[in-house]
Every structure is written in structure tokens, then in C-alpha cells.
Amino acid sequence: MASDYDARRVSDIEAQDGAAIRELATTLPSSTTAVVDEDPNDVHFFELPGADLSGEELSITVIPQQADEFTCSSCFLVQHRSRLRNTGPGPLICADCA
């Protein structure tokens, strides 16, 4: 007897599962509608109790770029000269962006 080894093999369990799914499909409603319950006034951030910072002001001292620092032309971060990867006439690139 010749066997076709390229044919898909179907077990008895798979054949029964397919029939069960077809039976369930007839009992399900034909169309379903998803309802999303969203409150437009819902606040999407956390507010910690006693953390009223409305009267606070931030004060930061800005230090200008030093002589031994450069600004990377890719990530725009100020880096130390030891992190410079190209020394040619092109743009200055840091070790992370190289």
C-alpha cells in the first residue's frame, strides 16, 4: 500500500475540535459591539497627598560649557573631551553615538 508522506495528517482529536467550533459558531450572535466605558473627566495622573507644589519655584544654576567639553552633534549632550570619537574636520560625535 502506497503512502502519501506530503499529505497533512489529521488526528481524531483535531477533527472533533473542528466540528465543535463549527457547532459553537452557530450559537454565537452574528455581530457584537464593544463598549468602552471611559469617563472624559477622568484624571490620568497620580496626585500624592500633601504634595502641593504650586507655590514652589525651581532655581538651577546653569554652568557654561567648559574648555574641556564638547557638544555631540548627534545626541546634543555636553560631553567631556575624553568621550570624543572623531578628530577629523567633520561633526563632533561622542562615544555613545559613534
MDAnalysis code that builds the backbone (N, CA, C; Angstrom):
import MDAnalysis as mda
import numpy as np

u = mda.Universe.empty(294, n_residues=98, atom_resindex=np.repeat(np.arange(98), 3), trajectory=True)
u.add_TopologyAttr("name", ["N", "CA", "C"] * 98)
u.add_TopologyAttr("resid", np.arange(1, 99))
u.add_TopologyAttr("resname", ["MET", "ALA", "SER", "ASP", "TYR", "ASP", "ALA", "ARG", "ARG", "VAL", "SER", "ASP", "ILE", "GLU", "ALA", "GLN", "ASP", "GLY", "ALA", "ALA", "ILE", "ARG", "GLU", "LEU", "ALA", "THR", "THR", "LEU", "PRO", "SER", "SER", "THR", "THR", "ALA", "VAL", "VAL", "ASP", "GLU", "ASP", "PRO", "ASN", "ASP", "VAL", "HIS", "PHE", "PHE", "GLU", "LEU", "PRO", "GLY", "ALA", "ASP", "LEU", "SER", "GLY", "GLU", "GLU", "LEU", "SER", "ILE", "THR", "VAL", "ILE", "PRO", "GLN", "GLN", "ALA", "ASP", "GLU", "PHE", "THR", "CYS", "SER", "SER", "CYS", "PHE", "LEU", "VAL", "GLN", "HIS", "ARG", "SER", "ARG", "LEU", "ARG", "ASN", "THR", "GLY", "PRO", "GLY", "PRO", "LEU", "ILE", "CYS", "ALA", "ASP", "CYS", "ALA"])
u.atoms.positions = np.array([
    [0.842, -1.176, 0.000],
    [0.000, 0.000, 0.000],
    [0.889, 1.242, 0.000],
    [0.642, 2.184, -0.876],
    [1.441, 3.402, -1.007],
    [0.946, 4.454, -0.024],
    [1.890, 5.228, 0.513],
    [1.539, 6.296, 1.458],
    [1.973, 7.632, 0.881],
    [1.148, 8.640, 1.045],
    [1.482, 9.986, 0.628],
    [2.040, 10.724, 1.848],
    [3.377, 10.873, 1.881],
    [4.019, 11.477, 3.045],
    [3.888, 13.002, 3.058],
    [3.475, 13.608, 1.961],
    [3.297, 15.056, 1.906],
    [1.921, 15.503, 2.367],
    [1.005, 14.574, 2.511],
    [-0.349, 14.930, 2.915],
    [-0.378, 15.308, 4.393],
    [-1.267, 16.253, 4.737],
    [-1.413, 16.686, 6.130],
    [-2.064, 15.573, 6.931],
    [-1.516, 15.331, 8.099],
    [-2.051, 14.294, 8.974],
    [-3.004, 14.926, 9.971],
    [-4.203, 14.405, 10.056],
    [-5.217, 14.928, 10.962],
    [-5.551, 13.829, 11.954],
    [-5.397, 14.173, 13.245],
    [-5.741, 13.188, 14.273],
    [-7.237, 13.240, 14.548],
    [-7.732, 12.250, 15.255],
    [-9.153, 12.204, 15.596],
    [-9.552, 13.374, 16.491],
    [-8.643, 13.802, 17.372],
    [-8.947, 14.895, 18.295],
    [-9.110, 16.199, 17.523],
    [-8.229, 16.438, 16.527],
    [-8.332, 17.669, 15.747],
    [-9.625, 17.691, 14.946],
    [-10.033, 16.576, 14.425],
    [-11.275, 16.506, 13.649],
    [-12.477, 16.806, 14.538],
    [-12.466, 16.317, 15.777],
    [-13.569, 16.581, 16.705],
    [-13.589, 18.046, 17.111],
    [-12.393, 18.661, 17.341],
    [-12.331, 20.063, 17.749],
    [-12.902, 20.970, 16.665],
    [-12.613, 20.678, 15.417],
    [-13.135, 21.493, 14.329],
    [-14.638, 21.433, 14.257],
    [-15.212, 20.245, 14.480],
    [-16.664, 20.107, 14.460],
    [-17.287, 20.856, 15.633],
    [-16.649, 20.849, 16.792],
    [-17.177, 21.540, 17.965],
    [-17.163, 23.051, 17.749],
    [-16.154, 23.560, 17.104],
    [-16.077, 25.005, 16.848],
    [-17.180, 25.419, 15.881],
    [-17.421, 24.616, 14.862],
    [-18.492, 24.937, 13.918],
    [-19.853, 24.931, 14.613],
    [-20.050, 24.027, 15.557],
    [-21.318, 23.980, 16.288],
    [-21.489, 25.220, 17.159],
    [-20.399, 25.675, 17.795],
    [-20.474, 26.869, 18.640],
    [-20.697, 28.121, 17.815],
    [-20.160, 28.157, 16.616],
    [-20.297, 29.340, 15.769],
    [-21.748, 29.609, 15.423],
    [-22.564, 28.587, 15.330],
    [-23.977, 28.805, 15.007],
    [-24.750, 29.368, 16.190],
    [-24.288, 29.149, 17.422],
    [-24.999, 29.646, 18.598],
    [-24.587, 31.062, 18.975],
    [-23.443, 31.551, 18.478],
    [-22.984, 32.893, 18.811],
    [-23.752, 33.926, 17.997],
    [-23.947, 35.111, 18.558],
    [-24.604, 36.165, 17.776],
    [-23.713, 36.570, 16.604],
    [-24.337, 37.018, 15.537],
    [-23.585, 37.328, 14.323],
    [-22.739, 38.585, 14.461],
    [-23.184, 39.555, 15.211],
    [-22.388, 40.769, 15.367],
    [-22.334, 41.148, 16.841],
    [-21.172, 41.566, 17.270],
    [-21.001, 42.022, 18.643],
    [-20.428, 43.428, 18.613],
    [-20.771, 44.209, 19.601],
    [-20.296, 45.574, 19.695],
    [-19.536, 45.739, 21.001],
    [-18.326, 46.250, 20.896],
    [-17.523, 46.503, 22.087],
    [-17.900, 47.868, 22.650],
    [-18.117, 47.921, 23.945],
    [-18.481, 49.167, 24.610],
    [-17.321, 49.558, 25.512],
    [-16.800, 50.756, 25.295],
    [-15.703, 51.265, 26.096],
    [-16.272, 52.257, 27.088],
    [-16.026, 52.003, 28.363],
    [-16.536, 52.863, 29.413],
    [-15.415, 53.812, 29.837],
    [-15.410, 54.990, 29.260],
    [-14.394, 55.979, 29.613],
    [-15.064, 57.237, 30.118],
    [-14.531, 57.759, 31.188],
    [-15.026, 58.996, 31.756],
    [-14.181, 60.141, 31.204],
    [-14.758, 61.108, 30.499],
    [-13.936, 62.190, 29.945],
    [-13.318, 63.067, 31.022],
    [-13.852, 63.029, 32.238],
    [-13.296, 63.829, 33.325],
    [-12.272, 63.058, 34.150],
    [-11.948, 61.856, 33.718],
    [-11.001, 61.018, 34.447],
    [-9.605, 61.626, 34.366],
    [-8.931, 61.719, 35.482],
    [-7.592, 62.286, 35.542],
    [-6.583, 61.157, 35.352],
    [-5.626, 61.364, 34.433],
    [-4.680, 60.314, 34.093],
    [-3.318, 60.484, 34.770],
    [-3.262, 61.095, 35.914],
    [-2.003, 61.190, 36.636],
    [-2.275, 60.949, 38.121],
    [-1.209, 60.662, 38.821],
    [-1.323, 60.400, 40.251],
    [-1.031, 61.671, 41.018],
    [-1.836, 61.930, 42.025],
    [-1.606, 63.085, 42.874],
    [-1.343, 62.580, 44.276],
    [-0.153, 62.876, 44.768],
    [0.228, 62.425, 46.096],
    [-0.383, 63.346, 47.143],
    [-0.843, 62.786, 48.253],
    [-1.427, 63.630, 49.295],
    [-0.352, 64.515, 49.940],
    [-0.680, 65.780, 50.097],
    [0.247, 66.717, 50.735],
    [1.382, 67.143, 49.833],
    [1.280, 66.917, 48.546],
    [2.364, 67.266, 47.638],
    [1.971, 68.453, 46.764],
    [1.471, 69.490, 47.368],
    [1.089, 70.684, 46.619],
    [2.346, 71.496, 46.341],
    [2.782, 71.487, 45.100],
    [3.999, 72.190, 44.721],
    [3.699, 73.412, 43.871],
    [2.476, 73.915, 43.937],
    [2.094, 75.034, 43.081],
    [2.830, 76.323, 43.458],
    [3.239, 76.475, 44.692],
    [3.931, 77.688, 45.106],
    [5.444, 77.587, 45.008],
    [5.967, 76.462, 44.582],
    [7.415, 76.263, 44.510],
    [7.976, 76.782, 43.195],
    [9.198, 77.268, 43.242],
    [9.904, 77.700, 42.040],
    [11.210, 76.939, 41.967],
    [11.551, 76.527, 40.773],
    [12.809, 75.822, 40.572],
    [13.908, 76.830, 40.293],
    [15.026, 76.644, 40.940],
    [16.167, 77.513, 40.686],
    [17.377, 76.623, 40.399],
    [17.919, 76.765, 39.206],
    [19.048, 75.949, 38.773],
    [20.146, 76.884, 38.292],
    [21.343, 76.594, 38.689],
    [22.485, 77.360, 38.223],
    [22.991, 76.722, 36.941],
    [23.009, 77.490, 35.857],
    [23.476, 76.996, 34.568],
    [24.956, 77.308, 34.444],
    [25.745, 76.255, 34.226],
    [27.185, 76.411, 34.082],
    [27.510, 76.368, 32.594],
    [28.211, 77.362, 32.067],
    [28.546, 77.340, 30.641],
    [29.496, 76.194, 30.297],
    [29.532, 75.850, 29.014],
    [30.392, 74.755, 28.556],
    [31.847, 75.085, 28.843],
    [32.567, 74.115, 29.411],
    [33.956, 74.308, 29.793],
    [34.873, 74.090, 28.583],
    [36.125, 74.432, 28.720],
    [37.093, 74.307, 27.620],
    [37.366, 72.849, 27.281],
    [37.215, 71.944, 28.259],
    [37.492, 70.531, 28.001],
    [36.216, 69.746, 27.678],
    [35.156, 70.419, 27.239],
    [33.901, 69.769, 26.904],
    [33.513, 70.104, 25.462],
    [32.649, 69.260, 24.891],
    [32.122, 69.500, 23.554],
    [30.659, 69.078, 23.530],
    [29.920, 69.549, 22.560],
    [28.526, 69.167, 22.388],
    [28.440, 68.193, 21.218],
    [27.919, 67.007, 21.476],
    [27.774, 65.980, 20.441],
    [26.757, 66.464, 19.409],
    [27.095, 66.319, 18.136],
    [26.191, 66.792, 17.084],
    [25.085, 65.783, 16.787],
    [25.101, 64.611, 17.442],
    [24.056, 63.619, 17.232],
    [23.038, 63.628, 18.377],
    [23.508, 63.536, 19.621],
    [22.593, 63.499, 20.769],
    [22.470, 64.847, 21.471],
    [23.298, 65.814, 21.108],
    [23.272, 67.176, 21.644],
    [23.529, 67.250, 23.144],
    [24.256, 66.282, 23.678],
    [24.647, 66.314, 25.077],
    [26.059, 66.869, 25.196],
    [26.304, 67.585, 26.280],
    [27.647, 68.095, 26.537],
    [28.457, 66.969, 27.158],
    [29.572, 66.641, 26.529],
    [30.413, 65.526, 26.951],
    [31.829, 66.027, 27.228],
    [32.580, 65.256, 27.995],
    [33.988, 65.558, 28.234],
    [34.788, 65.206, 26.983],
    [35.915, 65.898, 26.754],
    [36.741, 65.668, 25.560],
    [37.224, 64.220, 25.455],
    [37.353, 63.508, 26.555],
    [37.817, 62.116, 26.505],
    [36.786, 61.212, 25.832],
    [35.531, 61.663, 25.684],
    [34.475, 60.877, 25.044],
    [34.346, 61.183, 23.552],
    [35.172, 62.072, 23.027],
    [35.152, 62.442, 21.620],
    [35.699, 61.298, 20.780],
    [34.977, 60.889, 19.723],
    [35.388, 59.738, 18.913],
    [35.931, 60.114, 17.548],
    [35.603, 61.254, 16.998],
    [36.206, 61.636, 15.724],
    [37.016, 62.900, 15.919],
    [38.196, 62.931, 15.352],
    [39.068, 64.098, 15.484],
    [39.243, 64.793, 14.145],
    [38.503, 64.360, 13.135],
    [38.597, 64.957, 11.797],
    [37.838, 66.262, 11.720],
    [37.738, 66.795, 10.499],
    [37.072, 68.081, 10.306],
    [35.541, 67.976, 10.359],
    [34.992, 66.787, 10.474],
    [33.532, 66.603, 10.475],
    [32.906, 66.989, 11.792],
    [31.639, 66.638, 11.960],
    [30.930, 66.981, 13.204],
    [31.486, 66.207, 14.386],
    [31.347, 66.790, 15.571],
    [31.831, 66.163, 16.796],
    [30.827, 65.111, 17.253],
    [31.291, 63.860, 17.449],
    [30.454, 62.744, 17.824],
    [31.010, 62.120, 19.109],
    [30.130, 61.795, 20.060],
    [30.558, 61.183, 21.321],
    [30.691, 59.672, 21.154],
    [31.197, 59.006, 22.169],
    [31.439, 57.557, 22.131],
    [30.128, 56.788, 22.054],
    [29.067, 57.278, 22.637],
    [27.786, 56.579, 22.602],
    [27.159, 56.598, 21.213],
    [27.333, 57.694, 20.481],
    [26.708, 57.835, 19.160],
    [27.588, 57.282, 18.046],
    [28.858, 57.071, 18.298],
    [29.772, 56.589, 17.244],
    [29.505, 55.153, 16.894],
])
